[in-house]
Amino acid sequence: MSGEPIIIILVIIYLRKALKVKLSIPEWHTRLQWLLYISIGLLVGQALTDNFRIGLHWIAMAILGWLLYVIATNEKFKEARFLVTAILPYLGVTFIAETIRLIDVRFFYRWSSWVDTIQTFAFIWGVGTWIVTRRQRKELIKARQKAIEEEQNNKVISAMKAQLEVDVAERTAELRKQKEELEIALDELKSAQAQLIQSEKMASLGELTAGIAHEIQNPLNFVNNFSEVNKELLLEMKHEIDSGNLSEAKNIAKDIEDNEDKINFHGKRADAIVKSMLQHSRSSSGKKEPTDINALADEYLRLAYHGLRAKDKSFNAKFETDFDDRIGQINIVHQDIGRVLLNLINNAFYAVSEKQKQETPGYEPTITVTTKRIGDQPDNYRVEITVADNGNGVPKRVLDKIFQPFFTTKPTGLGTGLGLSLSYDIITRGHGGELKVETKEGEGAEFIIILPTQ
């Protein structure tokens, strides 16, 4: 029994399964189906009879040859052309052997062992080629599937990239819009902050109005009094000159000159108070200039006290100063430091006035303002300014919040919560210094300013 029918059956099964002929090449589905039936018939015929075995063998070879020709020439069977390479050597050897058998049987049987060997090698070649090619085809299919997957992934990535670009563009436009809105809000916030700061300054200036009036009244009283005295002295001097008493006239003239010096001194004192308040009300230029810190602290202490006294006639407090004369003048922004001192001193007077209302036996409200030079180097030292009171102190639960904007321990309507916050910014950011607080509940608080001179 020849092996050609078996080979035909295997080839047809492979074509139908691997190439999916029914779907991809439907016109060949029926033809291959008939070829399969014919091959099975040839195989059965060879098994049942010996009379037609040779004829059936040639028919099988012809069908196999025709099938290989179709595979080799038809583009639709392109992927199965390795079968031609695998089967053709075996078919060729079998064809030559059967041709020799027809021509010379004795010659055929003489060399039949060699023919069998060659057919065996051809068969091994076909099987090996089939296995290798199938393996290569599987790898090719995997590579093709991988390429398809990569192509699909690339398409997905491209689509995602395009969508991402759209999303980024939309997000960028949204962020740009938010940025513009934030910039507008920031400008409005800065404007509101400037208005709040100015309102805080004017509020503190309003609290000082009575104190300013009191402080100006004293030098003005001196000016008025000495002016009236000089008027009387001028009349006396005129009388002495008319009497010829030039010596007494000169003595009176000397008294007038002394009084004029006093008038000039107290006039300048009033002028300085007015200028100081004008500086306090103006926006800060941020320019540092030499300032007598002791005089500045003393001036604002007295103004704050008399301002509070004007609002509450029943209020009395003791205020003490201890100024270090070694400090001299230091470079600061006059308006800003004045604003800080005024805020701290006002807070101190408020604290002692609140404690005084508790009517504690033997309590005497006391405010102490001190300055101190820290360091011995002439051009590189620090100045410590302390504003202390013996009020109720700052509660520990709010100690970490007192420098935060809009935080206040005062009742609603009595404080904006900006005083200490602005003071902290002026000292730390504007002057590179420190502002800290030491307190003991029920005993009082100390606010300590440390300013560098360089």
C-alpha beads as a LAMMPS data file, in Angstrom:
LAMMPS data file: protein, C-alpha beads

454 atoms
453 bonds

1 atom types
1 bond types

-500.0 500.0 xlo xhi
-500.0 500.0 ylo yhi
-500.0 500.0 zlo zhi

Masses

1 110.0

Atoms # bond

1 1 1 0.000 0.000 0.000
2 1 1 1.403 3.366 -1.071
3 1 1 1.574 6.395 1.196
4 1 1 0.317 8.990 -1.304
5 1 1 -3.404 8.757 -0.292
6 1 1 -2.418 9.256 3.347
7 1 1 -0.308 12.291 2.387
8 1 1 -3.210 13.724 0.348
9 1 1 -5.582 13.262 3.308
10 1 1 -3.104 14.968 5.710
11 1 1 -2.558 17.889 3.280
12 1 1 -6.313 18.421 2.821
13 1 1 -6.904 18.314 6.578
14 1 1 -4.089 20.818 7.094
15 1 1 -5.418 23.164 4.380
16 1 1 -8.928 23.093 5.785
17 1 1 -7.785 23.625 9.351
18 1 1 -4.809 25.957 9.033
19 1 1 -6.003 28.097 6.151
20 1 1 -9.691 27.951 7.113
21 1 1 -10.590 27.219 3.498
22 1 1 -14.320 27.227 4.151
23 1 1 -14.141 30.900 5.161
24 1 1 -11.131 32.288 3.305
25 1 1 -11.332 30.222 0.054
26 1 1 -14.942 28.979 -0.109
27 1 1 -14.712 27.964 -3.791
28 1 1 -12.066 25.347 -2.899
29 1 1 -13.948 23.934 0.068
30 1 1 -16.074 21.560 -2.076
31 1 1 -13.141 20.534 -4.286
32 1 1 -11.001 19.610 -1.315
33 1 1 -13.973 17.757 0.191
34 1 1 -14.203 15.586 -2.974
35 1 1 -10.451 15.079 -3.044
36 1 1 -10.662 13.827 0.535
37 1 1 -13.337 11.297 -0.394
38 1 1 -11.332 10.148 -3.428
39 1 1 -8.158 9.731 -1.334
40 1 1 -10.026 7.659 1.219
41 1 1 -11.432 5.545 -1.655
42 1 1 -7.908 5.034 -3.076
43 1 1 -6.639 4.019 0.345
44 1 1 -9.486 1.511 0.812
45 1 1 -9.083 0.168 -2.752
46 1 1 -5.348 -0.453 -2.232
47 1 1 -6.104 -2.244 0.992
48 1 1 -8.832 -4.514 -0.446
49 1 1 -7.371 -5.574 -3.815
50 1 1 -3.981 -6.247 -5.306
51 1 1 -5.168 -6.254 -8.941
52 1 1 -5.520 -2.505 -9.286
53 1 1 -2.905 -1.481 -6.749
54 1 1 -0.426 -0.160 -9.316
55 1 1 -3.140 1.794 -11.154
56 1 1 -4.500 3.189 -7.916
57 1 1 -0.928 4.113 -6.939
58 1 1 -0.461 6.132 -10.133
59 1 1 -3.817 7.821 -9.674
60 1 1 -2.816 8.783 -6.131
61 1 1 0.539 10.180 -7.376
62 1 1 -1.245 12.160 -10.088
63 1 1 -3.737 13.638 -7.608
64 1 1 -0.912 14.523 -5.178
65 1 1 1.119 16.103 -7.976
66 1 1 -1.868 18.111 -9.154
67 1 1 -2.592 19.234 -5.569
68 1 1 1.029 20.368 -5.106
69 1 1 0.820 22.242 -8.420
70 1 1 -2.304 24.047 -7.280
71 1 1 -0.660 24.966 -3.973
72 1 1 2.469 26.221 -5.758
73 1 1 0.658 28.333 -8.364
74 1 1 -2.456 29.615 -6.568
75 1 1 -1.869 32.783 -4.497
76 1 1 -4.661 31.834 -2.148
77 1 1 -2.562 28.861 -0.955
78 1 1 0.575 30.944 -0.536
79 1 1 0.976 30.149 3.147
80 1 1 0.918 26.367 2.416
81 1 1 3.705 26.374 -0.206
82 1 1 6.134 24.851 2.244
83 1 1 4.202 21.600 1.625
84 1 1 5.549 21.572 -1.934
85 1 1 9.127 21.704 -0.613
86 1 1 8.363 19.024 1.950
87 1 1 6.456 16.526 -0.269
88 1 1 7.937 17.016 -3.763
89 1 1 11.203 15.066 -3.114
90 1 1 9.224 12.040 -1.887
91 1 1 6.810 12.297 -4.829
92 1 1 9.704 12.613 -7.275
93 1 1 11.543 9.551 -5.907
94 1 1 8.303 7.506 -5.924
95 1 1 7.498 8.612 -9.466
96 1 1 10.981 7.557 -10.749
97 1 1 10.785 4.250 -8.885
98 1 1 7.362 3.404 -10.273
99 1 1 8.482 4.379 -13.782
100 1 1 11.487 2.005 -13.514
101 1 1 9.117 -0.699 -12.238
102 1 1 7.010 -0.349 -15.433
103 1 1 10.072 -0.452 -17.711
104 1 1 12.189 -3.150 -16.065
105 1 1 10.837 -5.052 -13.071
106 1 1 14.024 -7.037 -12.471
107 1 1 16.138 -3.883 -12.454
108 1 1 13.661 -2.333 -10.042
109 1 1 13.824 -5.213 -7.562
110 1 1 17.611 -5.316 -7.889
111 1 1 17.807 -1.734 -6.640
112 1 1 14.652 -1.786 -4.542
113 1 1 16.609 -1.569 -1.242
114 1 1 18.275 1.643 -2.450
115 1 1 14.947 2.971 -3.622
116 1 1 13.442 2.204 -0.218
117 1 1 16.348 4.007 1.478
118 1 1 15.966 7.049 -0.757
119 1 1 12.212 7.102 -0.165
120 1 1 12.851 6.853 3.587
121 1 1 15.216 9.843 3.452
122 1 1 12.687 11.736 1.311
123 1 1 9.989 10.917 3.834
124 1 1 12.212 12.054 6.720
125 1 1 12.963 15.222 4.761
126 1 1 9.268 15.868 4.283
127 1 1 8.442 15.260 7.936
128 1 1 11.373 17.404 9.095
129 1 1 10.451 20.182 6.696
130 1 1 6.825 19.977 7.846
131 1 1 7.836 20.226 11.542
132 1 1 10.358 23.040 11.033
133 1 1 8.032 24.961 8.751
134 1 1 5.111 24.560 11.151
135 1 1 7.282 25.828 13.979
136 1 1 8.430 28.754 11.858
137 1 1 4.835 29.377 10.823
138 1 1 3.735 29.406 14.463
139 1 1 6.501 31.877 15.270
140 1 1 5.510 33.908 12.204
141 1 1 1.879 33.868 13.336
142 1 1 2.943 34.960 16.822
143 1 1 5.114 37.700 15.329
144 1 1 2.253 38.757 13.070
145 1 1 -0.187 38.747 15.989
146 1 1 2.330 40.708 18.035
147 1 1 2.720 43.183 15.165
148 1 1 -1.069 43.462 14.922
149 1 1 -1.316 43.956 18.679
150 1 1 1.455 46.549 18.552
151 1 1 -0.300 48.278 15.679
152 1 1 -3.543 48.229 17.639
153 1 1 -1.699 49.447 20.719
154 1 1 -0.100 52.187 18.647
155 1 1 -3.524 53.166 17.365
156 1 1 -4.856 53.159 20.924
157 1 1 -1.813 55.148 22.088
158 1 1 -2.251 57.581 19.205
159 1 1 -5.920 57.977 20.064
160 1 1 -5.073 58.393 23.745
161 1 1 -2.314 60.847 22.855
162 1 1 -4.705 62.869 20.716
163 1 1 -7.301 62.790 23.501
164 1 1 -4.608 63.680 26.028
165 1 1 -3.543 66.638 23.923
166 1 1 -7.162 67.770 23.797
167 1 1 -7.488 67.282 27.572
168 1 1 -4.201 69.109 28.184
169 1 1 -5.299 71.965 25.943
170 1 1 -8.625 72.184 27.773
171 1 1 -6.898 71.915 31.167
172 1 1 -4.344 74.532 30.138
173 1 1 -7.125 76.882 29.068
174 1 1 -8.918 76.178 32.346
175 1 1 -5.736 76.776 34.377
176 1 1 -5.038 79.957 32.416
177 1 1 -8.548 81.149 33.199
178 1 1 -8.109 80.193 36.866
179 1 1 -4.759 81.993 36.900
180 1 1 -6.362 85.131 35.520
181 1 1 -9.166 84.854 38.079
182 1 1 -6.609 84.310 40.865
183 1 1 -4.564 87.292 39.696
184 1 1 -7.709 89.436 39.763
185 1 1 -8.583 88.053 43.212
186 1 1 -4.999 88.688 44.379
187 1 1 -5.134 92.288 43.157
188 1 1 -8.459 92.739 44.935
189 1 1 -6.996 91.120 48.054
190 1 1 -3.954 93.393 47.959
191 1 1 -6.242 96.390 47.536
192 1 1 -8.409 95.219 50.433
193 1 1 -5.290 94.575 52.504
194 1 1 -3.999 98.085 51.789
195 1 1 -7.388 99.502 52.767
196 1 1 -7.412 97.440 55.969
197 1 1 -3.918 98.585 56.856
198 1 1 -4.849 102.199 56.211
199 1 1 -8.039 101.734 58.247
200 1 1 -5.993 100.235 61.074
201 1 1 -3.602 103.184 60.942
202 1 1 -6.405 105.708 60.945
203 1 1 -8.159 103.854 63.767
204 1 1 -5.013 103.981 65.879
205 1 1 -4.605 107.637 64.950
206 1 1 -8.203 108.245 66.021
207 1 1 -7.457 106.678 69.401
208 1 1 -4.540 109.102 69.746
209 1 1 -6.574 112.220 68.968
210 1 1 -7.213 113.067 72.605
211 1 1 -3.631 112.266 73.539
212 1 1 -2.325 114.427 70.714
213 1 1 -4.552 117.282 71.853
214 1 1 -3.234 116.898 75.394
215 1 1 0.402 116.751 74.299
216 1 1 0.006 119.763 72.007
217 1 1 -1.897 121.714 74.656
218 1 1 1.067 121.775 77.033
219 1 1 3.554 123.458 74.665
220 1 1 0.826 125.746 73.366
221 1 1 0.058 126.836 76.940
222 1 1 3.731 127.638 77.405
223 1 1 3.768 129.604 74.153
224 1 1 0.659 131.561 75.135
225 1 1 1.886 132.224 78.689
226 1 1 5.349 133.364 77.677
227 1 1 3.880 135.477 74.882
228 1 1 1.730 137.320 77.419
229 1 1 4.699 137.692 79.783
230 1 1 6.826 139.098 76.935
231 1 1 4.084 141.568 76.096
232 1 1 4.143 142.866 79.679
233 1 1 7.952 142.897 79.683
234 1 1 8.007 144.926 76.463
235 1 1 5.768 147.568 78.088
236 1 1 8.081 147.681 81.118
237 1 1 11.153 147.943 78.863
238 1 1 9.571 150.817 76.931
239 1 1 8.837 152.614 80.225
240 1 1 12.442 152.135 81.448
241 1 1 13.833 153.420 78.149
242 1 1 11.637 156.505 78.354
243 1 1 12.896 157.003 81.929
244 1 1 16.475 156.714 80.749
245 1 1 17.142 153.599 82.789
246 1 1 19.024 151.670 80.083
247 1 1 20.563 149.146 82.479
248 1 1 17.148 147.918 83.654
249 1 1 15.902 147.933 80.029
250 1 1 18.767 145.620 79.058
251 1 1 17.887 143.219 81.895
252 1 1 14.264 143.133 80.714
253 1 1 15.469 142.525 77.136
254 1 1 17.492 139.569 78.407
255 1 1 14.356 138.108 80.046
256 1 1 12.427 138.596 76.795
257 1 1 15.172 136.775 74.887
258 1 1 15.031 133.841 77.331
259 1 1 11.268 133.687 77.012
260 1 1 11.568 133.691 73.202
261 1 1 13.874 130.681 73.426
262 1 1 11.270 128.890 75.538
263 1 1 8.527 129.862 73.089
264 1 1 10.658 128.534 70.229
265 1 1 11.354 125.263 72.098
266 1 1 7.724 124.540 72.901
267 1 1 6.621 125.592 69.400
268 1 1 9.041 123.093 67.912
269 1 1 7.736 120.488 70.359
270 1 1 4.163 121.023 69.089
271 1 1 5.418 120.996 65.502
272 1 1 7.229 117.699 66.099
273 1 1 4.057 116.097 67.510
274 1 1 2.013 117.222 64.488
275 1 1 4.669 116.010 62.039
276 1 1 4.912 112.667 63.855
277 1 1 1.172 112.127 63.582
278 1 1 1.203 113.134 59.913
279 1 1 3.928 110.554 59.333
280 1 1 1.870 107.975 61.204
281 1 1 -1.161 108.589 58.995
282 1 1 0.748 108.461 55.695
283 1 1 1.599 105.278 53.801
284 1 1 5.037 103.987 54.705
285 1 1 7.774 104.812 52.213
286 1 1 9.791 101.832 53.442
287 1 1 12.886 104.024 53.655
288 1 1 14.968 103.627 56.793
289 1 1 16.364 106.713 58.436
290 1 1 18.233 107.475 61.688
291 1 1 15.722 107.646 64.549
292 1 1 15.983 108.181 68.305
293 1 1 14.177 105.047 69.459
294 1 1 14.023 106.237 73.074
295 1 1 12.290 109.490 72.127
296 1 1 9.927 107.613 69.789
297 1 1 8.928 105.128 72.500
298 1 1 8.448 107.877 75.105
299 1 1 6.342 109.979 72.750
300 1 1 3.944 107.163 71.822
301 1 1 3.681 106.021 75.443
302 1 1 2.444 109.449 76.553
303 1 1 0.162 109.897 73.554
304 1 1 -1.446 106.484 74.096
305 1 1 -1.958 107.138 77.811
306 1 1 -3.564 110.554 77.385
307 1 1 -5.690 109.187 74.516
308 1 1 -7.081 106.457 76.783
309 1 1 -7.567 108.950 79.623
310 1 1 -9.600 111.201 77.340
311 1 1 -11.985 108.319 76.552
312 1 1 -12.233 107.116 80.169
313 1 1 -11.744 109.813 82.783
314 1 1 -11.854 107.221 85.577
315 1 1 -8.836 105.373 84.212
316 1 1 -5.495 105.905 85.890
317 1 1 -2.317 103.956 85.356
318 1 1 1.268 104.176 86.304
319 1 1 3.705 104.111 83.424
320 1 1 7.432 103.759 83.783
321 1 1 10.330 104.021 81.354
322 1 1 13.857 102.722 81.486
323 1 1 15.728 103.834 78.384
324 1 1 19.305 102.847 77.571
325 1 1 21.136 106.061 76.592
326 1 1 23.873 104.042 74.860
327 1 1 21.571 103.203 71.954
328 1 1 21.587 106.565 70.190
329 1 1 19.975 106.718 66.746
330 1 1 19.310 103.575 64.691
331 1 1 18.164 103.123 61.089
332 1 1 14.482 102.168 61.040
333 1 1 11.308 103.027 59.144
334 1 1 9.978 105.675 61.524
335 1 1 6.274 105.301 60.669
336 1 1 6.313 101.512 60.846
337 1 1 8.136 101.160 64.164
338 1 1 5.975 103.949 65.611
339 1 1 2.901 102.004 64.533
340 1 1 4.230 98.841 66.216
341 1 1 5.013 100.667 69.474
342 1 1 1.615 102.356 69.471
343 1 1 -0.146 99.038 68.934
344 1 1 1.748 97.250 71.719
345 1 1 1.311 100.141 74.166
346 1 1 -2.416 100.463 73.401
347 1 1 -2.806 96.699 73.955
348 1 1 -0.938 97.004 77.270
349 1 1 -3.187 99.861 78.480
350 1 1 -6.256 97.885 77.359
351 1 1 -5.038 94.836 79.337
352 1 1 -4.506 96.781 82.586
353 1 1 -7.782 98.681 82.191
354 1 1 -9.668 95.370 81.814
355 1 1 -7.998 93.998 84.931
356 1 1 -8.736 97.223 86.811
357 1 1 -12.446 96.697 86.093
358 1 1 -12.236 93.453 88.096
359 1 1 -11.616 95.640 91.184
360 1 1 -8.838 93.461 92.543
361 1 1 -7.802 94.788 96.002
362 1 1 -4.438 96.573 95.972
363 1 1 -4.118 96.409 92.183
364 1 1 -2.246 99.287 90.519
365 1 1 -2.223 99.286 86.684
366 1 1 1.382 99.623 85.524
367 1 1 2.943 99.840 82.084
368 1 1 6.706 99.633 81.664
369 1 1 8.569 100.500 78.458
370 1 1 12.277 99.730 78.379
371 1 1 15.029 99.807 75.792
372 1 1 18.318 97.998 75.974
373 1 1 21.421 97.790 73.834
374 1 1 22.650 94.229 73.201
375 1 1 26.255 93.933 72.038
376 1 1 29.362 96.081 72.478
377 1 1 30.474 96.569 68.859
378 1 1 29.973 100.202 67.774
379 1 1 28.447 99.454 64.357
380 1 1 26.942 96.025 64.931
381 1 1 24.597 95.641 67.870
382 1 1 20.943 94.945 68.536
383 1 1 18.263 96.930 70.311
384 1 1 15.709 95.297 72.605
385 1 1 12.446 97.127 73.256
386 1 1 10.091 95.718 75.883
387 1 1 6.473 96.721 76.508
388 1 1 5.293 95.090 79.743
389 1 1 2.011 95.243 81.636
390 1 1 0.612 93.688 84.785
391 1 1 -2.781 92.829 83.270
392 1 1 -4.322 89.381 82.990
393 1 1 -1.737 88.061 80.517
394 1 1 -2.358 86.081 77.310
395 1 1 -4.160 82.725 77.735
396 1 1 -1.979 79.773 76.743
397 1 1 -4.709 78.356 74.502
398 1 1 -4.434 81.358 72.139
399 1 1 -0.717 82.072 72.493
400 1 1 0.110 80.443 69.141
401 1 1 -2.576 82.444 67.330
402 1 1 -2.015 86.020 68.473
403 1 1 0.169 86.946 65.493
404 1 1 -2.304 85.501 62.966
405 1 1 -4.309 87.971 60.846
406 1 1 -7.836 88.777 62.088
407 1 1 -7.324 86.986 65.408
408 1 1 -8.225 89.062 68.450
409 1 1 -9.045 88.436 72.098
410 1 1 -10.995 91.685 72.326
411 1 1 -14.817 91.735 72.123
412 1 1 -16.449 92.258 68.735
413 1 1 -16.133 95.858 67.590
414 1 1 -13.101 96.653 69.752
415 1 1 -10.402 95.058 67.610
416 1 1 -9.771 94.153 63.957
417 1 1 -7.253 91.414 64.690
418 1 1 -4.706 93.097 62.398
419 1 1 -2.608 95.052 64.894
420 1 1 -0.292 92.289 66.092
421 1 1 -0.226 90.623 62.661
422 1 1 0.933 93.833 60.968
423 1 1 3.368 94.506 63.807
424 1 1 4.874 91.040 63.404
425 1 1 5.318 91.543 59.640
426 1 1 6.890 94.995 60.149
427 1 1 9.431 93.699 62.666
428 1 1 10.308 90.340 61.056
429 1 1 10.001 91.065 57.334
430 1 1 10.500 94.787 57.188
431 1 1 13.396 95.028 59.662
432 1 1 14.732 91.462 59.942
433 1 1 14.079 91.432 63.671
434 1 1 12.101 89.430 66.189
435 1 1 8.776 89.968 67.955
436 1 1 7.948 87.561 70.765
437 1 1 5.762 87.426 73.833
438 1 1 6.329 86.177 77.353
439 1 1 3.244 85.860 79.495
440 1 1 1.899 84.438 82.709
441 1 1 -1.839 84.210 83.118
442 1 1 -3.155 86.510 85.819
443 1 1 0.169 88.369 86.171
444 1 1 0.763 90.131 82.862
445 1 1 2.576 89.978 79.541
446 1 1 5.776 91.248 77.970
447 1 1 6.103 91.924 74.254
448 1 1 9.758 91.992 73.239
449 1 1 11.072 93.590 70.047
450 1 1 14.623 92.877 68.929
451 1 1 15.933 95.055 66.100
452 1 1 19.280 94.639 64.343
453 1 1 21.166 97.844 63.607
454 1 1 22.613 96.468 60.376

Bonds

1 1 1 2
2 1 2 3
3 1 3 4
4 1 4 5
5 1 5 6
6 1 6 7
7 1 7 8
8 1 8 9
9 1 9 10
10 1 10 11
11 1 11 12
12 1 12 13
13 1 13 14
14 1 14 15
15 1 15 16
16 1 16 17
17 1 17 18
18 1 18 19
19 1 19 20
20 1 20 21
21 1 21 22
22 1 22 23
23 1 23 24
24 1 24 25
25 1 25 26
26 1 26 27
27 1 27 28
28 1 28 29
29 1 29 30
30 1 30 31
31 1 31 32
32 1 32 33
33 1 33 34
34 1 34 35
35 1 35 36
36 1 36 37
37 1 37 38
38 1 38 39
39 1 39 40
40 1 40 41
41 1 41 42
42 1 42 43
43 1 43 44
44 1 44 45
45 1 45 46
46 1 46 47
47 1 47 48
48 1 48 49
49 1 49 50
50 1 50 51
51 1 51 52
52 1 52 53
53 1 53 54
54 1 54 55
55 1 55 56
56 1 56 57
57 1 57 58
58 1 58 59
59 1 59 60
60 1 60 61
61 1 61 62
62 1 62 63
63 1 63 64
64 1 64 65
65 1 65 66
66 1 66 67
67 1 67 68
68 1 68 69
69 1 69 70
70 1 70 71
71 1 71 72
72 1 72 73
73 1 73 74
74 1 74 75
75 1 75 76
76 1 76 77
77 1 77 78
78 1 78 79
79 1 79 80
80 1 80 81
81 1 81 82
82 1 82 83
83 1 83 84
84 1 84 85
85 1 85 86
86 1 86 87
87 1 87 88
88 1 88 89
89 1 89 90
90 1 90 91
91 1 91 92
92 1 92 93
93 1 93 94
94 1 94 95
95 1 95 96
96 1 96 97
97 1 97 98
98 1 98 99
99 1 99 100
100 1 100 101
101 1 101 102
102 1 102 103
103 1 103 104
104 1 104 105
105 1 105 106
106 1 106 107
107 1 107 108
108 1 108 109
109 1 109 110
110 1 110 111
111 1 111 112
112 1 112 113
113 1 113 114
114 1 114 115
115 1 115 116
116 1 116 117
117 1 117 118
118 1 118 119
119 1 119 120
120 1 120 121
121 1 121 122
122 1 122 123
123 1 123 124
124 1 124 125
125 1 125 126
126 1 126 127
127 1 127 128
128 1 128 129
129 1 129 130
130 1 130 131
131 1 131 132
132 1 132 133
133 1 133 134
134 1 134 135
135 1 135 136
136 1 136 137
137 1 137 138
138 1 138 139
139 1 139 140
140 1 140 141
141 1 141 142
142 1 142 143
143 1 143 144
144 1 144 145
145 1 145 146
146 1 146 147
147 1 147 148
148 1 148 149
149 1 149 150
150 1 150 151
151 1 151 152
152 1 152 153
153 1 153 154
154 1 154 155
155 1 155 156
156 1 156 157
157 1 157 158
158 1 158 159
159 1 159 160
160 1 160 161
161 1 161 162
162 1 162 163
163 1 163 164
164 1 164 165
165 1 165 166
166 1 166 167
167 1 167 168
168 1 168 169
169 1 169 170
170 1 170 171
171 1 171 172
172 1 172 173
173 1 173 174
174 1 174 175
175 1 175 176
176 1 176 177
177 1 177 178
178 1 178 179
179 1 179 180
180 1 180 181
181 1 181 182
182 1 182 183
183 1 183 184
184 1 184 185
185 1 185 186
186 1 186 187
187 1 187 188
188 1 188 189
189 1 189 190
190 1 190 191
191 1 191 192
192 1 192 193
193 1 193 194
194 1 194 195
195 1 195 196
196 1 196 197
197 1 197 198
198 1 198 199
199 1 199 200
200 1 200 201
201 1 201 202
202 1 202 203
203 1 203 204
204 1 204 205
205 1 205 206
206 1 206 207
207 1 207 208
208 1 208 209
209 1 209 210
210 1 210 211
211 1 211 212
212 1 212 213
213 1 213 214
214 1 214 215
215 1 215 216
216 1 216 217
217 1 217 218
218 1 218 219
219 1 219 220
220 1 220 221
221 1 221 222
222 1 222 223
223 1 223 224
224 1 224 225
225 1 225 226
226 1 226 227
227 1 227 228
228 1 228 229
229 1 229 230
230 1 230 231
231 1 231 232
232 1 232 233
233 1 233 234
234 1 234 235
235 1 235 236
236 1 236 237
237 1 237 238
238 1 238 239
239 1 239 240
240 1 240 241
241 1 241 242
242 1 242 243
243 1 243 244
244 1 244 245
245 1 245 246
246 1 246 247
247 1 247 248
248 1 248 249
249 1 249 250
250 1 250 251
251 1 251 252
252 1 252 253
253 1 253 254
254 1 254 255
255 1 255 256
256 1 256 257
257 1 257 258
258 1 258 259
259 1 259 260
260 1 260 261
261 1 261 262
262 1 262 263
263 1 263 264
264 1 264 265
265 1 265 266
266 1 266 267
267 1 267 268
268 1 268 269
269 1 269 270
270 1 270 271
271 1 271 272
272 1 272 273
273 1 273 274
274 1 274 275
275 1 275 276
276 1 276 277
277 1 277 278
278 1 278 279
279 1 279 280
280 1 280 281
281 1 281 282
282 1 282 283
283 1 283 284
284 1 284 285
285 1 285 286
286 1 286 287
287 1 287 288
288 1 288 289
289 1 289 290
290 1 290 291
291 1 291 292
292 1 292 293
293 1 293 294
294 1 294 295
295 1 295 296
296 1 296 297
297 1 297 298
298 1 298 299
299 1 299 300
300 1 300 301
301 1 301 302
302 1 302 303
303 1 303 304
304 1 304 305
305 1 305 306
306 1 306 307
307 1 307 308
308 1 308 309
309 1 309 310
310 1 310 311
311 1 311 312
312 1 312 313
313 1 313 314
314 1 314 315
315 1 315 316
316 1 316 317
317 1 317 318
318 1 318 319
319 1 319 320
320 1 320 321
321 1 321 322
322 1 322 323
323 1 323 324
324 1 324 325
325 1 325 326
326 1 326 327
327 1 327 328
328 1 328 329
329 1 329 330
330 1 330 331
331 1 331 332
332 1 332 333
333 1 333 334
334 1 334 335
335 1 335 336
336 1 336 337
337 1 337 338
338 1 338 339
339 1 339 340
340 1 340 341
341 1 341 342
342 1 342 343
343 1 343 344
344 1 344 345
345 1 345 346
346 1 346 347
347 1 347 348
348 1 348 349
349 1 349 350
350 1 350 351
351 1 351 352
352 1 352 353
353 1 353 354
354 1 354 355
355 1 355 356
356 1 356 357
357 1 357 358
358 1 358 359
359 1 359 360
360 1 360 361
361 1 361 362
362 1 362 363
363 1 363 364
364 1 364 365
365 1 365 366
366 1 366 367
367 1 367 368
368 1 368 369
369 1 369 370
370 1 370 371
371 1 371 372
372 1 372 373
373 1 373 374
374 1 374 375
375 1 375 376
376 1 376 377
377 1 377 378
378 1 378 379
379 1 379 380
380 1 380 381
381 1 381 382
382 1 382 383
383 1 383 384
384 1 384 385
385 1 385 386
386 1 386 387
387 1 387 388
388 1 388 389
389 1 389 390
390 1 390 391
391 1 391 392
392 1 392 393
393 1 393 394
394 1 394 395
395 1 395 396
396 1 396 397
397 1 397 398
398 1 398 399
399 1 399 400
400 1 400 401
401 1 401 402
402 1 402 403
403 1 403 404
404 1 404 405
405 1 405 406
406 1 406 407
407 1 407 408
408 1 408 409
409 1 409 410
410 1 410 411
411 1 411 412
412 1 412 413
413 1 413 414
414 1 414 415
415 1 415 416
416 1 416 417
417 1 417 418
418 1 418 419
419 1 419 420
420 1 420 421
421 1 421 422
422 1 422 423
423 1 423 424
424 1 424 425
425 1 425 426
426 1 426 427
427 1 427 428
428 1 428 429
429 1 429 430
430 1 430 431
431 1 431 432
432 1 432 433
433 1 433 434
434 1 434 435
435 1 435 436
436 1 436 437
437 1 437 438
438 1 438 439
439 1 439 440
440 1 440 441
441 1 441 442
442 1 442 443
443 1 443 444
444 1 444 445
445 1 445 446
446 1 446 447
447 1 447 448
448 1 448 449
449 1 449 450
450 1 450 451
451 1 451 452
452 1 452 453
453 1 453 454
